[in-house]
């Protein structure tokens, strides 16, 4: 296999679409000659999971310096433009395969990140298309199922609940599942306004739910906070949970989250 001619294009840019395993070697290095055919064999065996690139350190000294290659052979795994993991020395193929299991990002990771961002940007339908494709290929992909539930929860809360009902509420995914459960309750249990308990907070809370059905997050949060101002304990504190769920749904960097979380904090103090 020939050495890379353009490291920026063949490694850095390429690694945004597929992981790139870079073999830093030298012509005079006997251990490199042992490792090279092993990497070539693994490349063929794992076709489509990652690609192999080679960098001769004497021909590309600046690249070797930039990535702190102090001994060879040195193998570095590039993912999304950065070194995700690495090893040195001519280690056996089965050891490299075990290393790759932990070093490689989960399948569809870039698509999952994209879908999550689409949801945060308000493009739930586009996110749903991506996530539906992933879950059809990998029915046991929990992250995809949870994000799919998140993408449809405002339009089809019951379907969203079905998607996450058998997934343990643990770790970061559990945090999203909690958000989904709260939003489902908000959109189903309290949508009949005549059944809401009487309180000065009631008309504001009703407006908040109506706005949420229209995906008007600004109005929904504004009215929920007005509801809290007049009755902090309305619905046994559920309004507080609903506000937090919406902040989590929108994401911490969302301008509405930043704006209303500050107000939320002041109200509860």
SERO-4910 file (N, C-alpha, C, O; in steps of 0.05 Angstrom, whole numbers):
BEGIN
 pado doro    nc1    nc2    nc3   cac1   cac2   cac3    cc1    cc2    cc3    oc1    oc2    oc3
  Unk    A     17    -24      0      0      0      0     18     25      0     37     26     16
  Unk    A     12     44    -17     27     68    -19     22     87      4      1     86     17
  Unk    A     42    104     10     38    124     31     18    146     23     14    150     -1
  Unk    A      7    159     43    -11    181     37      5    203     23     28    208     29
  Unk    A     -8    217      5      4    240     -9     -6    266      2      8    286      2
  Unk    A    -31    266     13    -42    290     24    -55    282     51    -78    273     52
  Unk    A    -40    286     73    -49    277     99    -76    291    107    -93    278    119
  Unk    A    -78    316    101   -102    331    108   -127    319     95   -148    317    108
  Unk    A   -125    312     70   -147    301     55   -152    271     61   -175    263     67
  Unk    A   -130    255     60   -133    226     62   -136    216     91   -145    193     95
  Unk    A   -129    232    110   -132    224    138   -152    241    153   -173    232    162
  Unk    A   -145    267    156   -162    285    172   -190    287    161   -210    281    175
  Unk    A   -193    295    136   -219    298    124   -234    271    121   -258    270    127
  Unk    A   -219    251    113   -231    224    110   -242    214    136   -262    199    137
  Unk    A   -229    220    159   -237    209    185   -264    220    194   -275    210    214
  Unk    A   -275    240    181   -302    249    188   -323    232    176   -347    233    184
  Unk    A   -316    215    157   -335    197    145   -331    168    153   -350    152    154
  Unk    A   -306    161    159   -299    134    167   -273    135    183   -255    150    176
  Unk    A   -270    119    205   -245    120    220   -221    112    203   -223     95    185
  Unk    A   -199    126    208   -175    121    192   -153    111    211   -145    125    230
  Unk    A   -142     87    206   -120     76    221    -94     83    207    -90     75    184
  Unk    A    -77     99    220    -53    108    207    -29     93    218    -24     93    243
  Unk    A    -14     81    200     10     66    207     34     84    201     42     89    178
  Unk    A     47     94    223     72    110    220     95     90    221     99     76    240
  Unk    A    111     90    199    131     70    195    156     82    183    157    106    177
  Unk    A    177     65    180    202     74    166    213     50    151    210     27    159
  Unk    A    227     57    129    238     35    112    258     18    127    261     -6    121
  Unk    A    273     30    146    294     16    160    284      1    184    300    -13    198
  Unk    A    258      3    190    247     -9    215    238    -37    210    219    -42    196
  Unk    A    252    -57    223    245    -85    219    218    -92    232    203   -108    221
  Unk    A    212    -80    255    186    -85    268    163    -75    251    141    -87    251
  Unk    A    167    -53    235    147    -43    217    141    -63    196    118    -66    187
  Unk    A    161    -77    186    157    -97    166    142   -121    176    129   -135    160
  Unk    A    143   -126    202    127   -147    214     98   -139    217     80   -154    211
  Unk    A     94   -114    226     67   -104    231     51    -99    205     27   -103    204
  Unk    A     64    -89    185     51    -80    160     32   -101    148      9    -95    143
  Unk    A     41   -126    144     23   -146    132     -1   -153    150    -22   -160    141
  Unk    A      4   -151    177    -18   -156    196    -40   -135    192    -64   -142    192
  Unk    A    -32   -110    190    -51    -88    186    -66    -91    159    -90    -86    158
  Unk    A    -51    -99    139    -64   -103    113    -85   -126    114   -106   -123    102
  Unk    A    -79   -147    128    -97   -169    131   -122   -160    147   -145   -167    139
  Unk    A   -118   -145    168   -141   -135    184   -158   -116    168   -182   -115    171
  Unk    A   -145   -100    151   -159    -81    134   -179    -96    116   -202    -88    113
  Unk    A   -170   -118    104   -187   -134     87   -210   -147    103   -233   -149     94
  Unk    A   -203   -157    127   -223   -171    144   -244   -152    154   -267   -160    158
  Unk    A   -237   -127    158   -256   -107    169   -263    -85    149   -267    -62    156
  Unk    A   -265    -93    124   -272    -75    103   -298    -60    109   -318    -73    116
  Unk    A   -297    -34    107   -321    -18    112   -323     -7    140   -339     11    145
  Unk    A   -307    -18    159   -308     -9    186   -287     14    191   -292     32    206
  Unk    A   -265     12    177   -244     32    178   -226     29    154   -226      9    140
  Unk    A   -210     49    149   -191     48    126   -163     52    137   -158     63    159
  Unk    A   -143     42    122   -115     42    130   -100     63    114   -104     65     90
  Unk    A    -83     78    128    -66     97    114    -38     94    125    -34     87    149
  Unk    A    -17     98    109     10     95    117     26    121    114     23    135     95
  Unk    A     42    127    134     59    151    134     88    143    140     94    134    162
  Unk    A    106    146    121    134    141    124    146    165    139    146    187    128
  Unk    A    156    161    163    163    184    180    187    200    169    189    224    173
  Unk    A    205    187    154    228    201    143    219    219    119    230    240    114
  Unk    A    198    210    106    187    226     84    169    249     94    165    269     80
  Unk    A    157    245    117    138    264    128    145    271    157    129    265    175
  Unk    A    169    282    162    178    287    190    159    307    205    156    304    229
  Unk    A    148    327    191    132    346    205    106    333    216     96    340    237
  Unk    A     95    315    200     70    301    209     77    284    233     62    283    253
  Unk    A    100    270    232    108    254    255    112    270    280    104    262    302
  Unk    A    124    294    277    128    312    300    102    322    310     97    322    334
  Unk    A     84    329    292     58    340    300     42    321    317     28    328    335
  Unk    A     44    295    310     29    275    325     46    259    344     39    236    352
  Unk    A     68    271    353     85    260    374     93    231    370     91    214    388
  Unk    A    101    225    345    111    198    340    140    196    348    158    207    335
  Unk    A    145    183    371    172    181    382    184    153    378    209    150    381
  Unk    A    168    133    372    178    107    366    161     94    345    137    100    343
  Unk    A    172     76    330    157     63    309    161     32    310    181     23    320
  Unk    A    141     17    300    117     27    287     98     40    308     96     31    331
  Unk    A     85     60    299     65     74    316     39     75    300     38     85    277
  Unk    A     17     66    312     -9     65    298    -28     82    314    -32     79    338
  Unk    A    -41    101    299    -60    119    311    -87    118    296    -88    117    272
  Unk    A   -108    117    312   -135    116    300   -146    144    300   -149    157    321
  Unk    A   -152    154    276   -164    181    273   -194    179    270   -204    164    252
  Unk    A   -209    194    286   -238    196    284   -246    225    286   -239    239    305
  Unk    A   -260    234    266   -269    262    264   -246    281    269   -248    301    284
  Unk    A   -224    276    255   -202    295    254   -182    293    277   -162    307    277
  Unk    A   -188    275    297   -170    274    320   -162    245    326   -175    226    317
  Unk    A   -140    243    341   -130    216    348   -148    206    371   -150    218    392
  Unk    A   -162    184    365   -181    173    385   -166    152    403   -174    149    426
  Unk    A   -146    139    392   -131    119    408   -106    112    392   -104    119    369
  Unk    A    -88     98    405    -62     91    391    -48     68    405    -54     62    428
  Unk    A    -28     56    391    -10     37    404     16     38    389     18     48    366
  Unk    A     36     27    401     63     25    388     72     -4    389     65    -19    407
  Unk    A     90    -10    370    101    -37    370     86    -56    351     64    -51    343
  Unk    A    100    -78    344     89    -98    326     73   -119    343     84   -141    348
  Unk    A     49   -112    351     33   -130    368     17   -149    350     12   -143    327
  Unk    A      9   -172    361     -5   -192    345    -32   -182    335    -44   -164    346
  Unk    A    -41   -194    313    -66   -186    300    -90   -188    319   -107   -171    319
  Unk    A    -92   -210    335   -115   -214    352   -116   -193    374   -138   -185    383
  Unk    A    -93   -184    383    -91   -162    403   -101   -136    391   -115   -120    403
  Unk    A    -93   -131    366   -102   -107    352   -132   -107    349   -145    -87    352
  Unk    A   -143   -130    342   -172   -132    339   -187   -126    365   -207   -113    365
  Unk    A   -176   -136    387   -188   -131    413   -186   -101    419   -205    -89    430
  Unk    A   -163    -89    413   -159    -60    417   -179    -44    400   -191    -25    410
  Unk    A   -184    -53    376   -202    -38    358   -231    -39    368   -246    -20    365
  Unk    A   -239    -61    381   -266    -63    392   -272    -40    411   -294    -28    411
  Unk    A   -252    -33    428   -255    -11    447   -249     17    434   -261     37    442
  Unk    A   -231     17    415   -222     43    404   -241     54    383   -245     79    381
  Unk    A   -254     37    367   -271     47    346   -297     58    358   -308     46    377
  Unk    A   -307     80    347   -333     91    356   -355     72    349   -353     57    329
  Unk    A   -377     71    364   -400     54    356   -409     60    328   -407     82    318
  Unk    A   -419     39    315   -430     42    288   -452     63    288   -468     64    306
  Unk    A   -453     78    267   -473     99    263   -470    123    282   -488    139    284
  Unk    A   -447    125    296   -444    146    316   -447    174    304   -461    191    316
  Unk    A   -435    178    281   -437    205    268   -466    211    260   -475    234    262
  Unk    A   -481    190    251   -509    195    244   -526    200    268   -544    216    267
  Unk    A   -519    187    291   -534    192    316   -529    220    326   -548    234    335
  Unk    A   -504    229    324   -498    257    332   -514    277    314   -525    296    324
  Unk    A   -514    271    288   -528    288    269   -558    289    276   -570    311    276
  Unk    A   -570    266    281   -598    265    287   -605    280    313   -625    294    314
  Unk    A   -588    277    333   -592    291    358   -592    321    354   -608    335    366
  Unk    A   -573    330    338   -571    359    332   -595    368    317   -605    391    321
  Unk    A   -605    352    298   -629    359    283   -653    363    301   -669    381    297
  Unk    A   -655    346    321   -678    348    340   -675    374    355   -695    389    358
  Unk    A   -651    381    364   -647    405    379   -652    430    362   -659    451    372
  Unk    A   -647    427    336   -652    450    317   -680    451    307   -687    469    292
  Unk    A   -697    433    317   -725    434    309   -732    419    283   -753    423    272
  Unk    A   -714    402    274   -719    387    249   -724    357    256   -709    339    248
  Unk    A   -746    353    271   -752    326    281   -757    306    259   -750    283    261
  Unk    A   -770    315    238   -777    296    216   -752    285    202   -750    261    197
  Unk    A   -733    303    197   -707    294    185   -693    275    204   -682    255    195
  Unk    A   -693    281    230   -680    264    249   -694    237    250   -681    216    252
  Unk    A   -721    237    249   -736    212    250   -728    193    226   -726    169    230
  Unk    A   -724    205    203   -717    189    179   -690    175    183   -687    151    177
  Unk    A   -671    190    194   -644    178    199   -646    156    220   -635    135    217
  Unk    A   -660    162    242   -662    143    264   -678    118    257   -672     96    267
  Unk    A   -699    122    242   -715     99    233   -699     79    217   -701     55    219
  Unk    A   -681     90    200   -664     74    183   -644     58    201   -640     34    196
  Unk    A   -633     71    221   -614     58    238   -628     36    254   -617     14    257
  Unk    A   -651     42    266   -665     22    282   -675     -2    265   -678    -24    276
  Unk    A   -680      3    240   -688    -20    223   -664    -38    217   -667    -62    214
  Unk    A   -640    -26    216   -616    -42    211   -606    -55    237   -596    -77    238
  Unk    A   -609    -40    259   -600    -49    285   -623    -46    306   -623    -26    320
  Unk    A   -641    -65    307   -664    -62    325   -656    -60    355   -672    -50    371
  Unk    A   -632    -69    362   -624    -69    390   -606    -44    396   -595    -43    418
  Unk    A   -604    -26    378   -588     -2    383   -604     17    401   -622     31    392
  Unk    A   -597     16    427   -613     31    447   -612     61    443   -632     75    446
  Unk    A   -588     71    436   -585    100    432   -603    110    409   -616    131    411
  Unk    A   -604     94    388   -621    102    365   -650    101    372   -665    119    364
  Unk    A   -658     81    388   -686     79    396   -694    102    414   -716    113    411
  Unk    A   -677    109    432   -683    131    451   -685    158    435   -703    174    440
  Unk    A   -666    162    417   -667    187    402   -691    187    383   -703    209    378
  Unk    A   -698    164    372   -722    163    355   -747    170    372   -764    185    362
  Unk    A   -748    160    396   -770    167    414   -770    197    419   -792    210    420
  Unk    A   -747    209    423   -745    237    428   -754    253    403   -767    274    406
  Unk    A   -748    243    379   -756    257    355   -786    258    350   -796    276    336
  Unk    A   -800    238    361   -829    236    355   -847    242    379   -871    243    377
  Unk    A   -834    247    403   -850    249    427   -871    271    427   -892    268    438
  Unk    A   -865    293    414   -884    316    413   -907    311    394   -929    322    398
  Unk    A   -903    294    375   -925    288    355   -939    261    361   -963    259    357
  Unk    A   -923    242    371   -935    215    376   -925    205    403   -909    186    404
  Unk    A   -934    217    424   -923    210    451   -926    181    458   -909    169    471
  Unk    A   -949    168    451   -953    140    458   -932    122    444   -922    104    456
  Unk    A   -927    128    418   -907    113    404   -879    117    416   -863     98    418
  Unk    A   -873    141    425   -847    147    437   -844    130    463   -823    119    468
  Unk    A   -865    129    478   -865    114    503   -860     84    498   -846     71    513
  Unk    A   -872     74    477   -869     45    470   -840     39    463   -830     17    469
  Unk    A   -827     58    450   -799     53    441   -780     50    465   -760     35    463
  Unk    A   -785     64    487   -766     64    509   -775     47    533   -761     46    554
  Unk    A   -798     34    531   -810     21    555   -793     -1    566   -794     -7    590
  Unk    A   -776    -14    549   -760    -37    559   -731    -30    561   -714    -48    564
  Unk    A   -724     -4    561   -696      5    563   -692     15    592   -707     31    602
  Unk    A   -670      5    604   -664     13    632   -658     43    633   -644     54    616
  Unk    A   -668     55    654   -663     84    658   -637     88    673   -636     92    697
  Unk    A   -615     85    657   -588     88    669   -571    106    651   -573    106    627
  Unk    A   -553    121    664   -533    137    650   -546    159    633   -568    167    638
  Unk    A   -531    169    613   -540    190    596   -566    183    581   -584    201    578
  Unk    A   -569    158    572   -594    150    559   -617    151    578   -639    159    570
  Unk    A   -612    144    603   -634    145    623   -643    173    627   -667    178    632
  Unk    A   -625    192    625   -632    220    628   -651    229    606   -671    243    611
  Unk    A   -646    219    582   -664    226    559   -691    212    563   -712    223    557
  Unk    A   -690    187    572   -715    172    577   -733    186    597   -757    187    594
  Unk    A   -720    196    619   -735    211    639   -749    235    626   -772    241    632
  Unk    A   -735    248    609   -746    272    595   -770    263    578   -791    277    578
  Unk    A   -767    241    564   -789    231    547   -814    224    564   -836    231    556
  Unk    A   -809    211    586   -832    204    604   -847    229    613   -871    229    614
  Unk    A   -832    249    621   -844    274    630   -860    288    608   -882    297    613
  Unk    A   -849    289    584   -863    301    562   -888    286    554   -908    298    548
  Unk    A   -886    259    555   -910    243    549   -932    249    569   -955    252    561
  Unk    A   -925    250    594   -945    256    615   -957    284    610   -981    288    613
  Unk    A   -940    303    603   -949    330    599   -969    331    576   -989    346    577
  Unk    A   -964    316    555   -980    317    530  -1004    299    531  -1022    303    514
  Unk    A  -1005    281    549  -1028    262    550  -1045    265    575  -1070    267    573
  Unk    A  -1033    265    598  -1048    266    623  -1062    293    627  -1084    293    639
  Unk    A  -1049    315    619  -1060    341    625  -1072    356    602  -1076    380    604
  Unk    A  -1077    342    580  -1087    356    556  -1116    364    558  -1126    381    543
  Unk    A  -1132    351    576  -1160    358    580  -1161    380    602  -1160    374    626
  Unk    A  -1162    405    593  -1159    428    611  -1180    429    632  -1176    439    654
  Unk    A  -1204    419    626  -1226    421    646  -1221    403    670  -1233    406    691
  Unk    A  -1202    383    666  -1196    365    688  -1173    375    705  -1166    362    725
  Unk    A  -1161    397    698  -1139    408    713  -1150    420    739  -1171    432    739
  Unk    A  -1136    417    761  -1145    429    787  -1144    459    785  -1127    471    773
  Unk    A  -1164    471    799  -1166    500    798  -1143    513    814  -1135    504    836
  Unk    A  -1132    534    802  -1111    549    815  -1105    573    797  -1111    572    773
  Unk    A  -1095    595    807  -1087    618    790  -1066    609    769  -1063    622    748
  Unk    A  -1053    586    774  -1033    576    755  -1046    561    731  -1033    558    711
  Unk    A  -1071    553    734  -1084    536    714  -1084    548    686  -1076    534    668
  Unk    A  -1093    573    682  -1095    583    655  -1067    585    641  -1065    581    617
  Unk    A  -1047    591    657  -1020    593    646  -1010    565    637   -998    562    616
  Unk    A  -1015    546    654  -1006    518    648  -1021    508    623  -1009    494    607
  Unk    A  -1047    514    621  -1062    505    598  -1051    518    572  -1049    504    552
  Unk    A  -1044    543    574  -1032    557    550  -1005    544    543   -998    541    520
  Unk    A   -990    536    564   -964    524    559   -967    498    543   -951    492    525
  Unk    A   -987    481    551   -991    456    537  -1000    461    508   -990    447    490
  Unk    A  -1018    480    504  -1028    486    477  -1005    495    460  -1003    486    437
  Unk    A   -987    511    471   -964    521    455   -945    497    449   -933    497    427
  Unk    A   -942    479    467   -924    456    463   -934    438    440   -918    428    424
  Unk    A   -961    435    438   -972    419    416   -965    432    389   -963    418    369
  Unk    A   -961    458    389   -954    473    365   -924    476    362   -914    489    343
  Unk    A   -909    463    380   -880    466    380   -870    494    385   -848    502    376
  Unk    A   -887    510    398   -879    538    405   -866    537    433   -879    542    453
  Unk    A   -841    530    433   -827    527    458   -824    553    474   -825    552    499
  Unk    A   -821    574    460   -819    600    473   -844    606    490   -842    612    514
  Unk    A   -867    604    477   -892    609    491   -897    588    513   -907    595    535
  Unk    A   -891    563    508   -895    542    527   -879    547    552   -890    546    575
  Unk    A   -853    553    549   -837    558    573   -845    584    587   -846    585    612
  Unk    A   -852    604    572   -860    629    584   -885    625    601   -886    636    624
  Unk    A   -904    610    592   -929    606    607   -924    587    631   -937    590    652
  Unk    A   -906    567    627   -900    550    650   -888    566    672   -894    561    696
  Unk    A   -870    584    665   -857    600    686   -877    619    699   -875    625    723
  Unk    A   -896    630    684   -917    646    695   -934    630    715   -942    639    736
  Unk    A   -939    604    707   -953    586    725   -938    582    751   -950    582    772
  Unk    A   -912    579    749   -896    575    773   -895    600    791   -895    598    816
  Unk    A   -896    623    778   -895    648    794   -919    650    813   -916    660    835
  Unk    A   -942    641    804   -966    644    820   -971    620    838   -986    622    858
  Unk    A   -959    597    831   -964    573    848   -941    553    842   -942    537    824
  Unk    A   -920    555    859   -896    538    855   -902    509    858   -887    492    846
  Unk    A   -922    502    872   -928    474    878   -952    463    862   -963    442    869
  Unk    A   -959    477    841   -982    468    825   -977    441    813   -955    435    804
  Unk    A   -997    423    815   -995    395    806   -973    380    820   -958    364    809
  Unk    A   -970    387    846   -950    374    863   -922    376    853   -906    357    855
  Unk    A   -916    399    841   -888    403    831   -883    394    803   -861    396    794
  Unk    A   -904    383    789   -899    373    762   -891    395    743   -876    390    724
  Unk    A   -901    419    747   -893    441    729   -863    445    729   -851    451    708
  Unk    A   -851    443    752   -822    445    754   -809    423    737   -790    429    722
  Unk    A   -819    399    740   -808    376    724   -811    381    695   -793    375    679
  Unk    A   -834    392    687   -840    397    658   -820    418    647   -811    415    624
  Unk    A   -814    439    663   -795    459    654   -768    446    649   -755    451    629
  Unk    A   -759    430    668   -733    417    666   -732    398    642   -712    397    628
  Unk    A   -754    384    637   -755    366    614   -753    381    588   -739    372    570
  Unk    A   -765    404    586   -763    421    562   -735    431    558   -725    433    536
  Unk    A   -722    440    580   -694    448    579   -677    426    568   -660    430    551
  Unk    A   -681    402    579   -666    378    570   -671    372    541   -653    365    526
  Unk    A   -696    374    533   -704    368    505   -690    387    486   -680    379    465
  Unk    A   -691    413    492   -679    433    475   -649    433    475   -636    440    456
  Unk    A   -637    425    498   -608    425    501   -598    450    515   -610    471    513
  Unk    A   -576    447    529   -565    468    546   -556    493    530   -556    515    540
  Unk    A   -548    488    505   -538    511    489   -560    526    474   -555    547    462
  Unk    A   -585    516    475   -607    529    462   -612    556    475   -612    559    500
  Unk    A   -618    576    459   -621    604    469   -645    605    488   -645    620    508
  Unk    A   -666    590    483   -690    590    501   -683    577    528   -692    586    549
  Unk    A   -667    556    527   -659    543    552   -643    563    569   -647    566    593
  Unk    A   -624    576    556   -607    595    570   -624    618    582   -620    626    605
  Unk    A   -642    628    566   -659    650    575   -677    642    598   -678    656    619
  Unk    A   -692    621    595   -712    614    614   -702    598    638   -715    598    659
  Unk    A   -679    585    636   -668    571    659   -660    591    681   -663    586    704
  Unk    A   -650    614    672   -643    635    692   -668    645    706   -667    649    731
  Unk    A   -689    650    692   -714    659    704   -725    637    722   -734    642    744
  Unk    A   -724    612    713   -733    589    728   -718    588    755   -731    584    776
  Unk    A   -692    592    755   -677    591    779   -685    613    798   -687    609    823
  Unk    A   -690    637    788   -698    660    805   -725    655    818   -730    662    841
  Unk    A   -743    643    803   -771    638    813   -770    618    836   -784    621    856
  Unk    A   -753    598    834   -752    577    855   -737    584    879   -739    571    900
  Unk    A   -721    605    878   -706    614    901   -724    627    921   -715    636    942
***
